[in-house]
Amino acid sequence: MDPVFEETARKLETTVGSLGQLAKLLDLPKLRQSVAEREAETAAPAFWQDSSLAKKKSKELNDLKKLLAHYEQAERTLGDLRAHLDLAKEAGDAGELKEVADGLGRAQRLLQDMDARLKLSGEFDHDDAIISLHAGAGGTEACDWSEMLLRMYTRWAEARGFEFVITDILKGEGAGVKSVTAFVRGDCAYGYLKSEMGVHRLVRISPFDANKRRHTSFASMDVLPDIEQDIDIQVPDSDIKFDSFRSGGHGGQNVNKVETAVRITHIPTGLVVVCQIERSQLQNRLNAMKMLKAKLYQIELDKKRSAMDRHYDGMGDIAWGHQIRSYVFMPYQMVKDLRTGCQTSQIQAIMDGDLDAFIQAYLGWQAAGCPPRVKDSADE
């Protein structure tokens, strides 16, 4: 057999083997039975009597159906590719191998997605996410780094077909952004993005330094599940201070004319949330309350876990010694996650939102019980 065909056939069979392992993990007969039983349950006349429970069960059913659909799609794709490769070998047409390789890449991404979904077993892993980026110490350098991360996560969300909605943004004085908050809406958005929570460190030759010296910058990423519909958090009016002001960002003709932006301060905890992206004050207030409730609920969860480090304190200072990931642009190129050891020199791809390898590594690291962090070679 031609070595080129042999190598492609080897990769194809390896992927088929991976699909077989996933089939065992999924327990396909049981999965199909569960889908059928749940579909019958949703068709019952009394199903929607409890709308909250019905929504929860409908979401669970949709998650199972999507998992099954991805498996069946991967199975069909690999079957078609095997037939395609056999025909290409018979004809001796190596030109067809590119199409086989492209299809193989699509199938492998489906398998990676299914593997990740099997590891997303947390209570809110299938929910939307609320993310916040904050520049650390360092002025313009840190603000520019925060804006670079914002672009990275925006690109990641766009590639997955997720909705990325900025609700509040505070620009840096010279460049970049000091802080930004956004909703990321899509299947398992929180489950994937929880891997990004922590301090991100950048090492590069500063474009703002006339002497071209190497600078180190920090920015923090916080991630919360958008869980308002799933929880019962009561926030009395007496516990909040409500302020309205004129928006300084996007918002159409109302910007700087009507006080549509809102700031809500939770008096007992001191938490402050701001939303100014919507054109109406009412919608901004609703979004701000969603963010506040998510933060309050996270605090309650952390209390119940009796964790030594609270969620908002666990990231530590946005500075040395607390980073979860280092991005080195100079003197070499490397992105390294200090929890999982996952690293790559393809730094431009990472900054363009190609984060799947890091997310997959984090989910595996978490499933393994979160072993000790690795050393950061950028510290040497």
FIDRENVO-336987 format. One record per residue (C-alpha): residue in three letters; x, y, z. Coordinates in steps of 0.05 Angstrom, whole numbers, padded with zeros to 5 digits, always signed. Example, Ala and Ser with C-alpha at 12.3 -4.5 7.8 and 13.67 -1.06 7.14 Angstrom:
% residues 2
Ala+00246-00090+00156 Ser+00273-00021+00143 
***
This chain:
% residues 380
Met+00000+00000+00000 Asp+00024+00070-00016 Pro+00052+00100+00049 Val+00008+00162+00041 Phe-00055+00120+00038 Glu-00029+00076+00095 Glu-00019+00136+00141 Thr-00089+00163+00127 Ala-00119+00094+00139 Arg-00082+00089+00205 Lys-00109+00156+00229 Leu-00179+00136+00207 Glu-00178+00070+00245 Thr-00150+00104+00307 Thr-00209+00153+00305 Val-00257+00095+00295 Gly-00227+00062+00356 Ser-00237+00126+00396 Leu-00309+00127+00375 Gly-00317+00056+00399 Gln-00290+00075+00468 Leu-00338+00133+00471 Ala-00396+00086+00453 Lys-00379+00044+00514 Leu-00377+00106+00559 Leu-00443+00130+00531 Asp-00476+00062+00539 Leu-00514+00073+00474 Pro-00572+00024+00487 Lys-00585+00057+00555 Leu-00577+00127+00524 Arg-00627+00113+00469 Gln-00676+00082+00519 Ser-00670+00143+00564 Val-00684+00190+00505 Ala-00746+00150+00485 Glu-00773+00148+00557 Arg-00762+00223+00566 Glu-00795+00239+00500 Ala-00856+00198+00521 Glu-00857+00236+00587 Thr-00857+00304+00553 Ala-00916+00282+00510 Ala-00959+00268+00571 Pro-01016+00318+00583 Ala-00994+00332+00654 Phe-00921+00346+00637 Trp-00927+00422+00637 Gln-00967+00428+00701 Asp-00903+00444+00737 Ser-00870+00491+00687 Ser-00805+00498+00726 Leu-00795+00422+00730 Ala-00818+00414+00658 Lys-00766+00464+00633 Lys-00711+00428+00672 Lys-00730+00360+00644 Ser-00737+00388+00573 Lys-00667+00416+00578 Glu-00640+00350+00602 Leu-00674+00314+00544 Asn-00645+00363+00494 Asp-00575+00353+00523 Leu-00582+00277+00515 Lys-00610+00283+00445 Lys-00553+00328+00424 Leu-00502+00279+00452 Leu-00535+00222+00414 Ala-00539+00263+00350 His-00465+00280+00354 Tyr-00447+00207+00362 Glu-00490+00186+00303 Gln-00462+00242+00260 Ala-00391+00220+00277 Glu-00408+00147+00262 Arg-00438+00165+00194 Thr-00379+00211+00177 Leu-00327+00157+00193 Gly-00366+00105+00154 Asp-00369+00151+00093 Leu-00295+00167+00100 Arg-00276+00094+00102 Ala-00314+00081+00037 His-00284+00144+00006 Leu-00214+00122+00024 Asp-00225+00052-00005 Leu-00248+00081-00071 Ala-00189+00128-00073 Lys-00140+00070-00060 Glu-00172+00029-00116 Ala-00165+00088-00164 Gly-00096+00106-00139 Asp-00121+00178-00132 Ala-00080+00211-00077 Gly-00116+00277-00092 Glu-00177+00251-00054 Leu-00137+00246+00011 Lys-00146+00320+00028 Glu-00221+00311+00029 Val-00214+00250+00073 Ala-00167+00288+00120 Asp-00216+00346+00125 Gly-00273+00299+00142 Leu-00229+00264+00192 Gly-00215+00330+00226 Arg-00289+00344+00231 Ala-00302+00276+00261 Gln-00246+00285+00312 Arg-00274+00351+00334 Leu-00342+00318+00345 Leu-00308+00264+00388 Gln-00272+00317+00428 Asp-00337+00354+00440 Met-00372+00290+00463 Asp-00314+00273+00509 Ala-00318+00343+00539 Arg-00393+00338+00549 Leu-00385+00273+00587 Lys-00338+00309+00635 Leu-00387+00367+00644 Ser-00423+00338+00704 Gly-00426+00400+00748 Glu-00493+00427+00769 Phe-00489+00488+00723 Asp-00441+00463+00669 His-00495+00465+00615 Asp-00515+00537+00631 Asp-00496+00603+00599 Ala-00439+00642+00630 Ile-00425+00712+00657 Ile-00352+00731+00649 Ser-00313+00790+00677 Leu-00243+00813+00658 His-00203+00860+00702 Ala-00135+00891+00687 Gly-00083+00882+00741 Ala-00030+00932+00763 Gly+00010+00962+00708 Gly-00032+01017+00677 Thr-00035+01018+00601 Glu+00002+00951+00594 Ala-00048+00913+00637 Cys-00108+00947+00604 Asp-00081+00928+00535 Trp-00073+00856+00558 Ser-00144+00855+00585 Glu-00169+00879+00517 Met-00128+00824+00482 Leu-00162+00772+00526 Leu-00230+00802+00511 Arg-00216+00793+00436 Met-00192+00721+00449 Tyr-00256+00701+00485 Thr-00300+00738+00435 Arg-00267+00699+00378 Trp-00275+00633+00417 Ala-00349+00646+00427 Glu-00359+00666+00354 Ala-00326+00602+00329 Arg-00375+00561+00371 Gly-00435+00601+00348 Phe-00446+00629+00418 Glu-00475+00697+00432 Phe-00426+00746+00465 Val-00460+00807+00495 Ile-00419+00860+00532 Thr-00461+00891+00588 Asp-00409+00939+00617 Ile-00340+00962+00596 Leu-00292+01012+00628 Lys-00238+01036+00579 Gly-00166+01046+00600 Glu-00139+01116+00602 Gly-00088+01106+00547 Ala-00109+01042+00513 Gly-00145+00977+00526 Val-00198+00964+00579 Lys-00195+00966+00655 Ser-00255+00919+00663 Val-00310+00888+00622 Thr-00369+00843+00637 Ala-00407+00801+00585 Phe-00459+00747+00578 Val-00437+00686+00538 Arg-00498+00648+00515 Gly-00491+00579+00485 Asp-00494+00505+00502 Cys-00448+00489+00561 Ala-00417+00559+00559 Tyr-00404+00559+00634 Gly-00378+00487+00633 Tyr-00325+00505+00582 Leu-00307+00575+00606 Lys-00298+00556+00679 Ser-00230+00530+00657 Glu-00210+00603+00644 Met-00224+00630+00714 Gly-00161+00659+00746 Val-00102+00705+00732 His-00072+00706+00662 Arg+00000+00730+00654 Leu+00031+00762+00592 Val+00106+00769+00578 Arg+00125+00811+00517 Ile+00164+00869+00489 Ser+00119+00927+00504 Pro+00092+00966+00445 Phe+00084+01025+00493 Asp+00157+01026+00514 Ala+00202+01068+00470 Asn+00262+01029+00497 Lys+00231+00962+00474 Arg+00239+00930+00543 Arg+00205+00866+00563 His+00143+00875+00607 Thr+00100+00829+00648 Ser+00025+00843+00653 Phe-00033+00810+00689 Ala-00108+00807+00680 Ser-00160+00766+00717 Met-00219+00727+00688 Asp-00280+00711+00731 Val-00334+00664+00707 Leu-00403+00653+00737 Pro-00461+00610+00712 Asp-00523+00649+00688 Ile-00569+00613+00736 Glu-00624+00662+00754 Gln-00679+00617+00726 Asp-00654+00557+00765 Ile-00647+00587+00834 Asp-00688+00624+00886 Ile-00646+00682+00911 Gln-00688+00735+00946 Val-00659+00805+00945 Pro-00702+00854+00984 Asp-00707+00925+00957 Ser-00680+00949+01024 Asp-00614+00911+01010 Ile-00598+00946+00945 Lys-00579+01016+00924 Phe-00601+01033+00853 Asp-00567+01088+00812 Ser-00579+01108+00740 Phe-00533+01147+00695 Arg-00520+01163+00622 Ser-00488+01107+00584 Gly-00418+01118+00557 Gly-00419+01060+00508 His-00462+01033+00452 Gly-00537+01041+00456 Gly-00562+01080+00397 Gln-00593+01149+00401 Asn-00608+01144+00476 Val-00534+01145+00493 Asn-00515+01209+00531 Lys-00587+01234+00527 Val-00626+01188+00574 Glu-00602+01155+00638 Thr-00608+01083+00613 Ala-00547+01055+00648 Val-00555+01026+00717 Arg-00511+01010+00777 Ile-00536+00965+00832 Thr-00500+00961+00899 His-00516+00903+00946 Ile-00510+00937+01013 Pro-00498+00876+01058 Thr-00440+00849+01016 Gly-00415+00912+00980 Leu-00421+00877+00912 Val-00430+00925+00855 Val-00456+00908+00785 Val-00464+00955+00726 Cys-00501+00946+00661 Gln-00505+00999+00607 Ile-00507+00964+00540 Glu-00583+00960+00529 Arg-00624+01018+00504 Ser-00675+01014+00560 Gln-00663+01025+00633 Leu-00710+00968+00649 Gln-00670+00917+00609 Asn-00605+00941+00639 Arg-00635+00934+00708 Leu-00659+00863+00694 Asn-00590+00842+00668 Ala-00556+00875+00728 Met-00601+00837+00776 Lys-00585+00772+00740 Met-00511+00784+00750 Leu-00521+00804+00823 Lys-00562+00741+00838 Ala-00509+00697+00805 Lys-00455+00728+00848 Leu-00496+00721+00911 Tyr-00512+00649+00896 Gln-00439+00633+00883 Ile-00421+00662+00951 Glu-00474+00619+00984 Leu-00447+00557+00949 Asp-00377+00573+00972 Lys-00402+00580+01044 Lys-00436+00512+01040 Arg-00372+00480+01013 Ser-00334+00508+01072 Ala-00277+00523+01024 Met-00214+00552+01053 Asp-00211+00601+00995 Arg-00275+00636+00974 His-00291+00642+00900 Tyr-00273+00715+00896 Asp-00212+00709+00940 Gly-00187+00643+00910 Met-00156+00677+00849 Gly-00112+00718+00896 Asp-00081+00784+00874 Ile-00078+00799+00799 Ala-00002+00793+00803 Trp+00058+00747+00810 Gly+00049+00678+00838 His-00026+00673+00825 Gln-00029+00661+00750 Ile-00063+00600+00720 Arg-00033+00610+00651 Ser+00027+00645+00621 Tyr+00029+00675+00551 Val+00101+00688+00530 Phe+00111+00729+00466 Met+00185+00743+00476 Pro+00241+00718+00479 Tyr+00205+00655+00454 Gln+00132+00640+00440 Met+00094+00595+00488 Val+00027+00590+00522 Lys+00028+00545+00583 Asp-00027+00526+00633 Leu+00003+00518+00702 Arg-00052+00472+00727 Thr-00052+00420+00672 Gly+00016+00428+00640 Cys-00017+00437+00571 Gln+00025+00482+00527 Thr+00034+00504+00455 Ser+00078+00550+00414 Gln+00020+00568+00368 Ile+00008+00633+00405 Gln-00028+00669+00349 Ala-00079+00613+00343 Ile-00092+00618+00418 Met-00101+00693+00415 Asp-00150+00682+00357 Gly-00193+00639+00404 Asp-00168+00568+00392 Leu-00175+00547+00465 Asp-00203+00477+00457 Ala-00138+00441+00475 Phe-00133+00481+00540 Ile-00206+00470+00557 Gln-00201+00395+00543 Ala-00138+00390+00586 Tyr-00172+00427+00643 Leu-00233+00382+00643 Gly-00188+00321+00644 Trp-00146+00352+00701 Gln-00210+00367+00740 Ala-00236+00297+00729 Ala-00170+00270+00755 Gly-00179+00307+00821 Cys-00139+00370+00805 Pro-00066+00346+00817 Pro-00013+00398+00838 Arg+00004+00457+00794 Val+00065+00453+00748 Lys+00123+00501+00750 Asp+00120+00563+00708 Ser+00183+00564+00664 Ala+00171+00638+00650 Asp+00191+00651+00723 Glu+00261+00626+00709 
***
